[in-house]
Amino acid sequence: MLNPDPEQHLTVQKVLEHPWLQNAKKAPNVLLGETVKARLKQFSIMNKLKKRALRVQLLIVSQVKRPDLLVGLQQILHAGGILA
């Protein structure tokens, strides 16, 4: 289900039939705990910081007038979903 290769993606029907979704209602309702919540929040903050830092890098590279670096960085940002 999580394979990034489009050729190996499951169909919608296969995903709906997958045991993870079929057994979702049987999963226990377990509290995550404060440590896990804090780490998830920290992870989210760091992702936002990383995206902003990459955008700043893109701005700097574009001002240095190095088209080779600019194109490479844009490709990385697009692939990572940072640039639309």
N, C-alpha and C positions, 0 to 999 in steps of 0.2 A: 504494500500500500504506500510505503514511503519512498519507493525507489525513484530517484531523480531522472532516470532515463525514460523519456516519453514512450519509447518502444516497449517498455516493460511495465507500463502502468496498467493497473487492473481496470476493468470496465466498472461502471457504476453498479451494475447488478452484482458483480463479484465482490465489490466492497461491501454492499449491503448484506451479502450472504456470509461475510467473513465472521469467524467466531468472536472476534473482539466486539463487533457490533451486536451480534446475536446474543451474547452473554452480558451486555452492558447493564441490563436491569438487575442482574444477579450480583454485580460487583458490590462489595461492602462499602458502606459510607464511612470512610475513615478520615478523621481530621488530619490536616497536614502538619500542624504544629507551628509554633512561632519561628523556629529556626528555618524551616523550609520556606515559610512565607517571606522571611527577611531575605533569604538567598534569592528567591525568585524576583523580589523587588530590586535587589542589587543587580541582578542579571539584566533586568529590563533597563535600568538606569545606565549601565555600562554599554548596552547596545545603542541607546540613544546618543551617548557620548561618542561612541565609535563612528556612528553615521555622521555626526557633526564634524568630527575630526577629518573624515574622508572628504567631506564637502569642502572643507578649508583647504585640504591638500589639492583638490581639483582646482580651486580658485587660484592658488599659488602657482601651480603648474601652468595654468592657462595664461597667467601674467608673465611667466618666464619665457613664453613663446617657444616651448619645446613641443611641437606637434606630436612627436613620437611618444613622449610621456603622457601627453594629454589623451591621446587615443587609447593607450593602454589602461590608464586609470579610469577613463569613462567605461571601457568594457568591463572592468572589474566591478565598478559601481552598478552598472546595469545588471550584470550577472548576479550580484548580491541583493538586487531589489532595492538598492539605495537610491538610484535615480530611476525615474519613471520613463 
